[in-house]
């Protein structure tokens, strides 16, 4: 008879997640190494990775990240879950190849993307756009004009299909600290000077192990949620002899993990940390209760702010933050979603002031705590 897996509480899972995400203590690590450790950072909001890395790295320099985008050490492109992520160049070529099936599934006869291309010669459209963007990076609006005569009933969705189907990258200055520019797309292989990776089961296995190193312990559904993959259980079956198993104490769900990954005690202190609007530490599991309190829940958070930037207090989502600018002044507004102690308020105010200095270094700034 197989041994019963040991159980883990939500709080123990929380501390494991924070430790692996470098949110228990900032680490002294080069930006590309941190981006690789996290297997990419969600980045459809171009400046989100700056806040995410600032909360994780000692002495984070935003200009360093910006330079890495310009010198093509890092790249922003559509990968996991069909969303824009910041990756190292190596991971960009790998991850994009690993989501080919996900991109195909996005285009189904029964959804809005499938209806937008019904009856069209999609292969010919993709070939034309691919050749054209190879001449110069193009915006979504330019692509829309290019395909305006294709006969699609929904040109905006057709443009989305093109972005999903073609392995492209968003080029600078989009996403570069202190610079602005529209989202312009170029061929990924051309931009990085290398072809997409040739991938197989070993590459899938390696990515799952990296996910667990940064997000584990996790369930099959968690891995599917993070990646957008189907058939995750078959992949885990291949890795069975390299993994250990736990059981969630409250839900009973089976969780897998690396045998030597950090698993701190539940009572390890967790500092206040600020997260951007989209951060995979919150989005990277089906069961988010390890970081979003069950009595709050994602729907409650979204009801307070449809695009929430959250504050972690004692390791859990416990407040919202936003920066309000008025001429030469800037305020970071904190909104607790549950009562904070005086010490927690003081810590959040101190950490918030440091974050405000990152985002508005030339402004007169202060931190304001408003009622939840």
C-alpha positions as CSV (number, residue, x, y, z in Angstrom):
1,X,0.0,0.0,0.0
2,X,1.4,3.4,-1.0
3,X,2.2,5.7,1.9
4,X,-0.1,8.6,2.5
5,X,1.5,11.9,1.3
6,X,2.3,14.4,4.0
7,X,-0.1,17.4,4.2
8,X,0.6,21.1,3.8
9,X,-1.5,23.9,5.1
10,X,-2.3,27.0,3.1
11,X,0.1,29.0,5.2
12,X,3.0,26.6,4.6
13,X,2.2,26.8,0.9
14,X,2.2,30.5,1.1
15,X,5.7,30.6,2.7
16,X,7.0,28.1,0.1
17,X,5.7,30.3,-2.7
18,X,7.1,33.5,-1.2
19,X,10.5,31.9,-0.6
20,X,10.8,30.6,-4.2
21,X,9.6,33.9,-5.6
22,X,12.2,35.8,-3.6
23,X,9.4,37.7,-1.8
24,X,10.6,36.7,1.7
25,X,13.9,38.4,1.2
26,X,15.3,40.3,-1.8
27,X,18.2,38.5,-3.6
28,X,21.3,39.9,-5.2
29,X,20.9,38.4,-8.7
30,X,21.3,39.8,-12.2
31,X,18.1,40.8,-13.9
32,X,18.3,38.2,-16.7
33,X,18.9,35.4,-14.1
34,X,15.9,36.5,-12.1
35,X,13.7,36.6,-15.2
36,X,14.8,33.1,-16.0
37,X,14.3,31.9,-12.5
38,X,10.7,33.0,-12.6
39,X,10.3,31.4,-16.1
40,X,9.2,34.8,-17.3
41,X,7.2,37.7,-15.9
42,X,3.7,38.6,-17.2
43,X,4.2,41.9,-19.0
44,X,1.2,43.0,-21.1
45,X,1.4,46.2,-18.9
46,X,4.9,47.2,-20.1
47,X,6.2,48.5,-16.7
48,X,4.8,45.7,-14.6
49,X,8.0,43.7,-14.6
50,X,9.9,46.7,-13.1
51,X,7.7,46.7,-10.0
52,X,7.8,42.9,-9.8
53,X,11.6,42.8,-10.0
54,X,12.1,45.8,-7.7
55,X,10.2,43.8,-5.0
56,X,12.5,40.8,-5.5
57,X,16.0,42.1,-6.2
58,X,18.5,44.0,-4.1
59,X,19.4,47.3,-5.6
60,X,17.2,46.9,-8.7
61,X,18.1,49.4,-11.4
62,X,15.2,49.9,-13.8
63,X,17.6,51.3,-16.5
64,X,19.3,47.9,-16.4
65,X,16.1,46.1,-17.4
66,X,15.5,48.7,-20.1
67,X,19.0,48.2,-21.6
68,X,18.4,44.5,-21.6
69,X,15.4,44.9,-23.8
70,X,17.3,47.2,-26.1
71,X,20.3,44.9,-26.5
72,X,17.9,41.9,-26.9
73,X,19.1,40.0,-23.9
74,X,15.4,40.2,-22.9
75,X,12.3,40.2,-25.0
76,X,8.5,40.8,-24.6
77,X,6.2,38.4,-26.5
78,X,3.1,36.2,-26.2
79,X,3.8,32.9,-24.4
80,X,2.2,31.3,-21.3
81,X,-1.6,31.4,-21.3
82,X,-1.5,33.4,-24.5
83,X,-0.4,36.6,-22.6
84,X,2.6,38.9,-23.1
85,X,5.6,37.8,-20.9
86,X,9.1,39.2,-20.4
87,X,11.6,36.4,-21.1
88,X,15.3,36.0,-21.6
89,X,16.2,35.5,-25.3
90,X,16.8,31.8,-24.7
91,X,13.5,31.4,-23.0
92,X,11.7,33.5,-25.5
93,X,12.7,31.0,-28.3
94,X,11.9,28.0,-26.1
95,X,8.6,29.2,-24.6
96,X,7.2,30.4,-27.9
97,X,7.9,27.0,-29.4
98,X,6.3,25.3,-26.4
99,X,3.0,27.2,-26.8
100,X,2.3,26.4,-30.5
101,X,-0.6,24.1,-29.6
102,X,-2.0,26.7,-27.2
103,X,-1.9,29.3,-30.0
104,X,-3.7,26.9,-32.4
105,X,-6.4,26.2,-29.8
106,X,-7.1,29.9,-29.5
107,X,-8.6,29.8,-33.0
108,X,-11.7,27.6,-32.8
109,X,-14.7,27.6,-35.2
110,X,-17.0,28.3,-32.2
111,X,-15.2,31.3,-30.8
112,X,-14.8,34.9,-31.9
113,X,-11.3,34.3,-33.3
114,X,-12.6,31.4,-35.4
115,X,-15.5,33.4,-36.7
116,X,-13.1,36.2,-37.6
117,X,-11.2,33.9,-40.0
118,X,-14.0,31.7,-41.3
119,X,-13.8,31.3,-45.0
120,X,-10.5,33.2,-45.3
121,X,-7.2,31.9,-46.7
122,X,-5.5,32.3,-43.3
123,X,-2.3,30.7,-44.4
124,X,-1.9,33.3,-47.2
125,X,-2.7,36.2,-44.9
126,X,-0.2,35.0,-42.3
127,X,2.5,34.5,-45.0
128,X,1.9,38.0,-46.3
129,X,2.0,39.7,-42.9
130,X,5.1,37.6,-41.9
131,X,7.0,38.8,-44.9
132,X,5.8,42.4,-44.4
133,X,6.7,42.8,-40.7
134,X,10.1,41.3,-41.6
135,X,10.7,44.5,-43.5
136,X,10.1,46.7,-40.4
137,X,8.2,46.3,-37.1
138,X,4.5,47.2,-37.4
139,X,1.8,48.3,-35.0
140,X,-1.5,46.5,-34.6
141,X,-3.2,49.4,-36.3
142,X,-0.8,49.0,-39.3
143,X,-1.5,45.3,-39.4
144,X,-5.3,46.0,-39.3
145,X,-4.9,48.3,-42.4
146,X,-2.8,45.6,-44.1
147,X,-5.6,43.0,-43.8
148,X,-8.6,45.4,-44.2
149,X,-9.5,43.9,-47.5
150,X,-9.2,40.3,-46.4
151,X,-13.0,40.0,-46.0
152,X,-13.1,39.3,-42.2
153,X,-16.2,40.4,-40.4
154,X,-14.1,41.3,-37.3
155,X,-10.8,42.9,-38.2
156,X,-9.7,43.4,-34.6
157,X,-10.1,39.7,-33.9
158,X,-8.3,38.9,-37.1
159,X,-5.3,41.0,-35.9
160,X,-5.4,39.1,-32.6
161,X,-5.3,35.8,-34.6
162,X,-2.3,37.0,-36.4
163,X,-0.5,37.9,-33.2
164,X,-1.3,34.5,-31.8
165,X,-0.4,32.6,-34.9
166,X,2.9,34.3,-35.8
167,X,5.9,34.1,-33.4
168,X,6.5,37.8,-33.0
169,X,8.1,40.0,-30.4
170,X,7.2,43.5,-29.1
171,X,10.2,45.7,-29.9
172,X,11.6,48.7,-27.9
173,X,11.0,51.4,-27.0
174,X,7.9,49.7,-25.8
175,X,8.6,48.5,-22.2
176,X,11.8,50.5,-21.8
177,X,12.1,52.5,-18.6
178,X,11.7,56.3,-19.2
179,X,10.7,55.8,-22.9
180,X,7.3,55.5,-24.6
181,X,6.1,54.0,-27.8
182,X,3.3,51.9,-29.4
183,X,3.4,48.2,-29.4
184,X,5.2,47.3,-32.6
185,X,5.7,43.7,-33.6
186,X,8.6,42.0,-35.4
187,X,9.5,38.4,-36.2
188,X,11.0,36.8,-33.1
189,X,13.7,34.8,-34.9
190,X,14.8,37.8,-36.9
191,X,14.8,40.1,-33.9
192,X,16.9,37.7,-31.8
193,X,19.0,36.4,-34.7
194,X,18.2,32.8,-33.9
195,X,15.4,30.3,-34.9
196,X,12.8,29.1,-32.5
197,X,13.9,26.1,-30.4
198,X,13.2,22.6,-31.6
199,X,11.3,21.2,-28.7
200,X,10.3,17.8,-27.4
201,X,9.2,16.1,-24.2
202,X,12.5,16.8,-22.4
203,X,12.0,20.5,-22.9
204,X,8.4,20.3,-21.5
205,X,9.8,18.3,-18.5
206,X,12.5,20.9,-17.9
207,X,10.0,23.8,-17.9
208,X,7.7,22.0,-15.4
209,X,10.7,21.4,-13.1
210,X,11.5,25.1,-13.4
211,X,7.9,26.1,-12.6
212,X,7.9,24.0,-9.5
213,X,11.2,25.6,-8.4
214,X,9.5,29.0,-8.6
215,X,5.8,28.2,-7.8
216,X,5.6,24.8,-6.2
217,X,4.3,22.7,-4.6
218,X,1.6,22.6,-7.2
219,X,-1.3,20.6,-8.6
220,X,-1.7,19.4,-12.2
221,X,-4.4,22.1,-12.6
222,X,-2.0,24.8,-11.3
223,X,0.6,23.9,-13.9
224,X,-2.1,24.0,-16.6
225,X,-3.4,27.3,-15.4
226,X,0.1,28.9,-15.4
227,X,1.2,27.5,-18.8
228,X,-2.1,27.2,-20.8
229,X,-1.1,23.6,-21.6
230,X,-3.5,20.6,-21.9
231,X,-2.3,17.1,-21.0
232,X,-0.3,18.1,-18.0
233,X,-0.8,14.9,-16.1
234,X,0.9,12.9,-18.9
235,X,3.9,15.2,-18.6
236,X,3.9,14.7,-14.8
237,X,3.8,10.9,-15.2
238,X,7.1,11.1,-17.1
239,X,8.6,13.0,-14.1
240,X,7.1,10.8,-11.4
241,X,10.5,9.4,-10.2
242,X,11.9,13.0,-9.9
243,X,9.1,14.5,-7.8
244,X,7.7,14.2,-4.3
245,X,4.0,14.3,-3.5
246,X,2.0,16.3,-0.8
247,X,-1.6,16.7,-0.1
248,X,-3.3,20.1,0.6
249,X,-4.6,19.8,4.1
250,X,-7.8,21.8,3.5
251,X,-8.8,20.8,0.0
252,X,-7.2,17.3,-0.2
253,X,-5.7,18.2,-3.6
254,X,-2.6,16.3,-4.6
255,X,0.5,18.5,-5.0
256,X,3.8,17.7,-6.6
257,X,7.2,19.2,-5.9
258,X,10.9,19.0,-6.2
259,X,12.4,16.9,-3.4
260,X,15.0,19.6,-2.5
261,X,12.9,22.8,-3.0
262,X,12.6,25.3,-0.1
263,X,9.6,24.6,2.2
264,X,9.9,27.1,5.1
265,X,8.0,26.8,8.3
266,X,4.6,28.5,8.4
267,X,5.7,31.0,11.0
268,X,8.6,32.4,9.0
269,X,8.0,36.2,9.0
270,X,6.9,37.7,5.6
271,X,7.6,41.3,4.9
272,X,5.2,43.7,3.2
273,X,5.7,43.5,-0.6
274,X,4.1,45.4,-3.5
275,X,3.1,43.6,-6.7
276,X,2.2,45.0,-10.1
277,X,-1.2,44.8,-11.8
278,X,-0.3,41.4,-13.3
279,X,2.2,39.1,-11.4
280,X,2.4,35.4,-11.8
281,X,2.8,34.9,-8.1
282,X,-0.9,35.7,-7.9
283,X,-2.0,34.3,-11.3
284,X,0.2,31.2,-11.5
285,X,-2.2,28.7,-9.8
286,X,-5.7,27.5,-10.2
287,X,-6.1,27.6,-6.4
288,X,-5.0,31.1,-5.4
289,X,-5.9,30.7,-1.8
290,X,-2.2,30.3,-0.9
291,X,-1.8,34.0,-1.5
292,X,-5.4,35.4,-1.9
293,X,-7.4,34.9,1.3
294,X,-10.4,32.7,0.6
295,X,-12.7,35.3,2.3
296,X,-11.5,37.9,-0.1
297,X,-11.2,35.9,-3.3
298,X,-10.2,37.2,-6.7
299,X,-13.7,38.3,-7.6
300,X,-13.8,40.5,-4.4
301,X,-10.5,42.1,-5.3
302,X,-11.5,42.7,-8.9
303,X,-14.8,44.3,-7.6
304,X,-12.7,46.9,-5.7
305,X,-10.4,47.6,-8.6
306,X,-10.7,45.9,-12.0
307,X,-7.0,46.2,-12.6
308,X,-5.6,45.7,-9.0
309,X,-2.1,46.3,-7.9
310,X,-1.9,44.5,-4.6
311,X,0.0,44.7,-1.3
312,X,1.1,41.6,0.5
313,X,0.9,41.8,4.3
314,X,2.0,38.8,6.2
315,X,2.4,37.1,2.9
316,X,-1.2,37.4,1.7
317,X,-3.1,39.9,-0.5
318,X,-4.3,42.4,2.0
319,X,-4.5,45.8,0.2
320,X,-4.4,47.7,-3.0
321,X,-2.1,50.5,-4.1
322,X,-2.0,53.1,-6.9
323,X,0.1,56.1,-7.7
324,X,-1.8,59.4,-8.3
325,X,0.2,62.2,-10.1
326,X,-0.7,65.9,-10.0
327,X,1.8,68.1,-11.7
328,X,5.1,67.9,-9.8
329,X,3.6,65.9,-7.0
330,X,2.9,62.2,-6.7
331,X,1.0,60.2,-4.0
332,X,1.0,56.5,-3.4
333,X,-2.4,55.6,-2.1
334,X,-2.8,52.5,0.0
335,X,-6.2,50.9,0.5
336,X,-6.2,48.0,3.1
337,X,-8.8,45.3,2.4
338,X,-8.6,44.0,6.0
339,X,-7.4,45.7,9.2
340,X,-3.6,46.2,9.5
341,X,-1.8,46.5,12.7
342,X,0.1,49.8,13.4
343,X,3.4,48.0,12.7
344,X,2.0,46.7,9.4
345,X,0.8,50.1,8.4
346,X,4.2,51.6,9.2
347,X,6.0,48.9,7.2
348,X,3.6,49.3,4.2
349,X,4.1,53.1,4.3
350,X,7.9,52.8,4.4
351,X,7.9,50.2,1.5
352,X,5.4,52.3,-0.4
353,X,7.6,55.4,-0.1
354,X,10.5,53.5,-1.6
355,X,8.3,52.3,-4.5
356,X,7.1,55.8,-5.1
357,X,10.7,56.9,-5.3
358,X,11.2,54.3,-8.0
359,X,8.2,55.4,-10.1
360,X,8.3,59.1,-9.5
361,X,11.9,60.0,-8.6
362,X,11.6,63.7,-9.6
363,X,8.3,64.4,-7.9
364,X,7.5,65.5,-4.4
365,X,5.8,62.4,-3.0
366,X,4.0,61.1,0.0
367,X,2.1,57.9,1.0
368,X,-1.6,58.0,2.0
369,X,-3.5,55.3,3.7
370,X,-7.3,55.4,2.9
371,X,-10.1,53.4,4.3
372,X,-10.7,50.0,2.8
